[in-house]
Amino acid sequence: MNYWPLTKTAQYFNGCRKLKAERNRVSDEVAQLKRERKDADDLIDRMRIVSQQIKDFDNELREVDAKMQDSLLRIPNLPHQSVHVGESEADNKEIRRWGGEQTQFGFEPLAHWELGVNLNILDLNGRVK
């Protein structure tokens, strides 16, 4: 199995975290310099670049996270170890039934789409706009 989304997520997350920590530290320095009425333009310019890098990391992190979620959604749920494994559907065992006794009709029940057409509430042959 390919674990690259997990590795990339960790890399982007750590890189973004470091940049945010630097931004917070430098913001304190800028505030201190402004209180002392000193020039902080070079730090502010550097933080603009860091802010753009943070945005880039966040965008990359979103893309990688979307790929990882897509990969995770493709992994099927594993059945419990007590589930009987059979060769075909005929080998399946019914353990219990929910909802009590099944209704017995004196006729062959129709599917909902057949009922809808017969009752003129569905038009399956009509045009779609």
Secondary structure, 3 states (H helix, E strand, C coil): CCCHHHHHHHHHHHHHHHHHHHHHHHHHHHHHHHHCCCCCHHHHHHHHHHHHHHHHHHHHHHHHHHHHHHHHHCCCCCCCCCCCCCCCHHHCCCCCCCCCCCCCCCCCCCCHHHHHHHCCCCCCCCCCC
